[in-house]
């Protein structure tokens, strides 16, 4: 039967999905087979159950059902031994049944290991996510994705969430994965960009790239975290093909990164364009009210294991007011207070909190200025439109504002000259460099222009 199956699906697919499938038993009308992982079982049942049954029925017409189970961990961990001679099975008419030798269990290949997904934190669910003004839209979009069913029309694809470190991107993506996999209807796969790269490179090395691609494109909801770390032209090309195939097939894609698609300069333009075509949602910095809510939720979570742990309201207010950087610092502060309280058998006080978390209180970061903000403010100041700044017009009333905007983009952001040129209508980096040097020279000798530039900087930094 394995030879027939190999001929039916091809060597590549067979070695990827069926080489480790073993025969457990043959009943009068059913065959019991086993595989080493739940993912293999799910994939075979979803995509190849009819083909496996057809191959068995070609040898044994009386078989009407294939039972597929996952071998126990004990058996999977057993040393690989030479397969024993099979016990001869006979049909009802006394003729020998077709032989199906048990295959020695081989280690799971690296590419298929990647398809097991990246590790999930059981704490990162929708139930533990604290909603505030800065993340309401991202949370609502993620819930809509998680509650979808197979066959439903996809409202927005891909869903792209971007935010700074520690603002809740990973929490939302893992919550989508936990919720989506709580039932058996849809297969939701969570991968970091690093795990995606690892899986694809390993598949190339083991010559199972075709099966790896086929498996990825069979996922109902693909969740990719930290996309900014995706590197390598070949890997990016494969990601682009996978993204296109899933979206075109009506499958959902959810992505998180630390910046919007247009700012991912290392990614191919086609990928950035496809990402920007979905719903792009920014999770802004945490407001004080939201920070207080996060602190209260972490205290409640700690009480589940330490019933006597308590943080007075003035301490929570102090932490929410002074720890402004991200949610991880807030969680770290609660962990420190818990450890100090338990290990020293002392109640939490404001004095203790001030002492224990002083290194988490960071200077207020300057406002993150975007090129779009610069273009909007400069256009308003000089009474032109933003489209004028991006156009090819060379009239004096447009050239000077455009040069000022380029100068501000270079001095107030971390964007490179080529990126700034691209954001100003696809101009060459030498054009941006010329504008920057021109305004620098003028500001040094033109007091009126210098005052205008300083005014624009203040407006952008407020």
Beta strands, then each sheet from edge to edge (+ up, - down):
strand 1: 22-26
strand 2: 30-35
strand 3: 65-70
strand 4: 159-162
strand 5: 188-192
strand 6: 221-225
strand 7: 252-257
strand 8: 279-282
sheet 1: 1+ 2- 3-
sheet 2: 5+ 6+ 7+ 4+ 8+
end
